[in-house]
Amino acid sequence: MLRHALHRLLLAVPVLFGVLLIGFLLMQVVPTDPATVRAGPQASAELIAEIRRDLGLDKPLAVQFGLYLWRLAQGDLGVSIINNVPVVQELGATIGPTLELMLASLFWSIPLGIFLGTLGAYYRGTLIDRGVMAISVAGVSIPVFFLGLILIWYVGFKWQWLPFTGRGGPVWTLDGLRSLALPAITLGGVFVGPVSRMTRTAVLDVLSLDHVRTARAKGLSERLVVLRHALRNAMVPIVTLIGLQIGFLLGGAVVTETVFTWPGVGRLAVGAITSSDLPMAQGTIIVLSLGFILVNLIVDVLYAALDPRMRAA
């Protein structure tokens, strides 16, 4: 197991390097000059040229990328061009709210998706199964920003049940939980559909296997048959899908944080890119990429734990 985890970790290194390279090159095609942004619209050409030299923007791209990697190796992500604050400090203040949002969305969406998928598989062909499939299709089809706007209009604005802008406080306080509710429901809402659909397919395949029929022939209750013999053996594809969807959930978090003005990494990334804050944008790209790579690494390890045959792959 440890060897498998180390192997996957080594494979993540070139992926991270590729992400750093692509992110660096994408920031070079932004039409706005970072030196002009820092100097201000009324700055002289001489001042802008001096700032470009200070930022190292006058050097060839290969040299800039090499210096960028060297600073990263030392833990230096640079300083924000807009507010002159270290990027690490800004990221440290936004990672916590993003993790709160993602964990809160997964806390309710994964159990609900697995429950609905198992229910649909057990009652295959009935109205319950059709209802589960309808929820799954809706969850996959509805864009995250549209669901967020609907919740803002009805739950937040029209009925005024929950706040819909900003973060009310730490998650362990009542205000923090109330402000977290709508963003977590929005982000988790697009997660229920894929999980329930995959669970239904996986459980249906397992329910037709011989060991399930044997368990029923022994007189075990349907609850034990479904939970212990069907759902447990169907968890490998479900865990794989959950891991992949959590990675894509990072992209949904960017949209959700923007819609609800949630002070997370996603909203910080959008603001940095639109304002041509090159160091801040690169820092957010690194954090989001690391999150995606880490989630996939955890999924690979869980996959090997659930299916020993994968350890040799």
C-alpha positions in Angstrom: 0.0 0.0 0.0 2.8 2.4 0.9 4.6 1.6 -2.3 1.5 2.3 -4.3 1.0 5.6 -2.6 4.6 6.7 -3.2 4.4 5.6 -6.9 1.3 7.8 -7.3 3.0 10.7 -5.5 5.9 10.5 -7.9 3.6 10.6 -10.9 2.0 13.7 -9.5 5.3 15.6 -9.7 5.4 16.0 -13.5 1.7 16.8 -13.5 2.3 19.7 -11.1 5.2 20.9 -13.2 2.9 20.9 -16.3 0.3 22.9 -14.4 2.8 25.4 -13.3 4.1 25.8 -16.8 0.7 26.2 -18.4 -0.5 28.6 -15.7 2.6 30.7 -16.1 2.1 30.8 -19.9 -1.6 31.7 -19.6 -0.8 34.6 -17.4 1.6 35.9 -20.2 -1.3 36.3 -22.7 -3.3 38.5 -20.4 -3.7 41.8 -22.4 -3.1 44.1 -19.4 0.5 44.8 -18.4 1.0 44.1 -14.7 3.6 46.9 -14.5 1.0 49.3 -15.8 -1.5 48.0 -13.2 0.9 48.6 -10.4 2.1 52.0 -11.6 -1.4 53.4 -12.2 -3.0 54.9 -15.4 -1.3 58.2 -15.0 2.3 56.8 -14.6 5.0 57.8 -17.0 6.7 55.4 -19.4 9.9 55.6 -17.4 8.2 54.6 -14.2 6.4 51.7 -16.0 9.7 50.5 -17.4 11.4 50.7 -14.0 8.6 48.6 -12.5 8.9 46.1 -15.3 12.6 45.7 -14.4 11.8 45.3 -10.7 9.2 42.6 -11.5 11.6 40.9 -13.9 9.1 41.3 -16.8 11.8 42.5 -19.1 13.6 39.2 -19.1 13.0 36.3 -21.5 10.1 34.0 -20.7 12.4 31.1 -20.0 14.4 33.1 -17.5 11.1 34.4 -15.9 9.8 30.9 -15.5 13.1 29.7 -14.0 13.1 32.5 -11.4 9.5 31.7 -10.7 10.3 28.1 -10.0 13.2 29.1 -7.8 11.0 31.4 -5.7 8.4 28.6 -5.4 11.1 26.2 -4.1 11.8 28.8 -1.4 8.1 29.1 -0.5 7.9 32.6 -2.0 4.7 33.2 -4.1 5.4 36.9 -4.5 3.5 40.0 -3.6 0.1 41.1 -4.9 0.4 43.8 -7.5 -2.9 45.4 -6.4 -2.7 45.7 -2.6 1.0 45.0 -2.1 0.3 42.1 0.3 2.2 38.8 0.2 0.3 36.2 -1.8 0.8 33.5 0.9 -0.9 35.8 3.4 -3.9 36.3 1.1 -4.2 32.6 0.3 -3.9 31.7 4.0 -7.0 33.8 4.7 -9.0 32.3 1.9 -8.2 28.5 2.0 -10.2 28.0 5.2 -13.5 29.4 3.9 -13.1 27.3 0.7 -12.5 24.1 2.7 -15.5 24.9 4.8 -17.6 25.3 1.7 -16.4 22.1 0.0 -16.7 20.0 3.2 -20.2 21.3 3.9 -21.3 20.6 0.4 -19.9 17.0 0.5 -21.3 16.4 4.0 -24.8 16.2 2.8 -24.5 15.5 -1.0 -22.5 12.2 -0.8 -24.8 10.4 1.7 -27.9 11.6 -0.2 -26.5 10.6 -3.6 -25.5 7.1 -2.3 -28.9 6.7 -0.6 -30.9 7.8 -3.7 -28.8 5.6 -6.0 -29.2 2.5 -3.8 -32.9 3.2 -3.5 -33.3 3.4 -7.2 -31.3 0.2 -7.8 -33.4 -1.8 -5.2 -36.7 -0.5 -6.6 -35.6 -0.8 -10.2 -38.3 0.1 -12.8 -40.7 1.6 -10.2 -41.8 5.2 -9.7 -39.1 5.5 -7.0 -36.5 4.6 -9.5 -37.8 7.0 -12.1 -37.9 9.8 -9.5 -34.2 9.1 -8.6 -33.2 9.1 -12.3 -35.1 12.4 -12.8 -33.2 13.9 -9.8 -29.9 12.6 -11.3 -30.5 14.1 -14.7 -31.5 17.4 -13.2 -28.5 17.5 -10.9 -26.2 16.9 -13.9 -28.0 19.3 -16.2 -28.6 22.4 -14.0 -25.6 24.8 -14.0 -24.3 25.7 -10.6 -24.7 29.4 -11.1 -28.4 29.0 -12.1 -29.1 26.9 -9.0 -27.4 29.5 -6.9 -29.3 32.4 -8.4 -32.6 30.5 -7.8 -31.8 29.9 -4.1 -30.7 33.5 -3.7 -34.0 34.8 -5.2 -36.4 32.6 -3.3 -34.7 31.5 -0.1 -32.5 34.5 0.5 -34.4 37.5 -1.1 -38.1 36.7 -1.4 -38.6 34.5 1.7 -35.5 35.9 3.7 -34.8 32.6 5.4 -31.1 32.6 5.0 -28.3 35.2 4.2 -26.9 35.0 0.8 -23.9 37.3 0.7 -20.5 36.9 2.4 -19.4 34.7 5.3 -21.2 35.4 8.6 -18.4 34.0 10.8 -16.6 30.8 11.8 -18.4 27.5 10.9 -19.0 26.6 14.6 -21.2 29.7 15.1 -24.8 30.0 14.2 -24.2 33.0 11.9 -21.5 31.1 10.2 -23.7 28.0 9.6 -26.6 30.2 8.3 -24.3 32.0 5.9 -22.8 28.7 4.8 -26.1 26.9 4.1 -27.0 28.4 0.7 -23.5 28.1 -0.9 -23.2 24.6 0.4 -26.6 23.6 -1.0 -25.7 25.1 -4.3 -22.3 23.5 -4.6 -23.5 20.1 -3.3 -26.6 20.2 -5.5 -24.6 19.5 -8.7 -22.9 16.7 -6.9 -25.9 14.6 -5.9 -26.9 13.7 -9.5 -23.6 12.0 -10.7 -23.2 10.2 -7.4 -26.7 8.8 -7.3 -26.5 7.7 -11.0 -23.2 5.9 -10.5 -24.4 4.3 -7.3 -27.5 3.0 -9.0 -25.5 1.5 -11.8 -22.9 -0.1 -9.5 -25.5 -1.5 -7.1 -27.6 -2.9 -9.9 -24.5 -4.8 -11.2 -23.7 -6.2 -7.8 -27.3 -7.2 -7.0 -27.2 -9.7 -9.9 -24.1 -11.5 -8.7 -24.0 -15.0 -7.1 -22.8 -14.0 -3.7 -25.9 -11.7 -3.3 -28.2 -14.5 -4.2 -26.4 -16.8 -1.8 -26.8 -14.2 1.0 -30.5 -14.0 0.4 -30.7 -17.8 0.3 -29.2 -17.9 3.8 -32.1 -15.9 5.1 -30.3 -12.6 5.7 -32.5 -9.6 5.9 -32.8 -7.3 2.8 -31.2 -4.5 4.8 -28.0 -6.6 5.4 -28.0 -7.9 1.8 -28.1 -4.4 0.3 -25.8 -2.7 2.7 -23.2 -5.4 3.5 -23.1 -7.4 0.3 -24.3 -5.1 -2.5 -23.4 -1.5 -1.6 -20.1 -2.4 0.0 -18.9 -4.3 -3.1 -20.1 -1.5 -5.3 -18.1 1.2 -3.6 -15.0 1.0 -5.9 -16.6 2.8 -8.9 -18.5 5.1 -6.5 -15.3 6.2 -4.7 -13.6 6.8 -8.1 -16.4 9.0 -9.3 -16.6 10.9 -6.0 -12.9 11.6 -6.3 -13.1 12.9 -9.8 -16.2 15.0 -9.0 -14.5 16.5 -6.0 -11.7 17.7 -8.3 -14.3 19.2 -10.6 -16.0 20.6 -7.6 -13.1 23.0 -7.3 -14.2 24.6 -10.5 -17.8 24.8 -9.2 -16.4 26.4 -6.0 -15.1 29.3 -8.1 -18.5 30.0 -9.5 -20.3 29.5 -6.2 -17.9 31.8 -4.3 -18.4 34.5 -6.9 -22.2 34.2 -6.9 -22.4 34.3 -3.1 -19.4 36.7 -2.6 -17.9 33.9 -0.4 -14.3 34.9 0.6 -12.5 31.8 -0.7 -9.7 30.9 -3.1 -12.1 30.7 -6.1 -13.4 34.3 -5.7 -9.8 35.5 -5.1 -8.7 33.8 -8.3 -11.4 35.5 -10.3 -10.5 38.9 -8.9 -6.8 38.4 -9.5 -7.3 37.4 -13.1 -9.7 40.2 -14.0 -7.4 42.8 -12.3 -4.2 41.3 -14.0 -2.7 40.6 -10.5 -0.2 38.1 -11.9 1.4 36.8 -8.7 -2.0 36.4 -7.0 -3.5 34.6 -10.0 -0.6 32.2 -10.2 -0.8 31.5 -6.5 -4.5 30.7 -6.7 -3.8 28.4 -9.7 -1.2 26.6 -7.7 -3.5 26.1 -4.7 -6.5 24.8 -6.8 -4.2 22.5 -8.8 -2.6 21.1 -5.6 -6.1 20.5 -4.3 -7.1 18.6 -7.5 -3.9 16.5 -7.5 -4.2 15.7 -3.8 -7.8 14.6 -4.2 -6.9 12.3 -7.0 -4.0 10.9 -5.0 -6.3 10.1 -2.1 -8.7 8.4 -4.5 -5.9 6.2 -6.0 -5.0 5.1 -2.5 -8.6 4.4 -1.5 -9.1 2.5 -4.8 -6.1 0.3 -3.9 -7.5 -0.3 -0.4 -10.9 -1.3 -1.8 -9.6 -3.4 -4.6 -6.2 -5.1 -3.9 -5.8 -5.9 -7.6 -5.1 -2.2 -8.3 -2.0 -2.2 -6.1 0.0 -3.9 -8.8 -1.1 -1.4 -11.4 
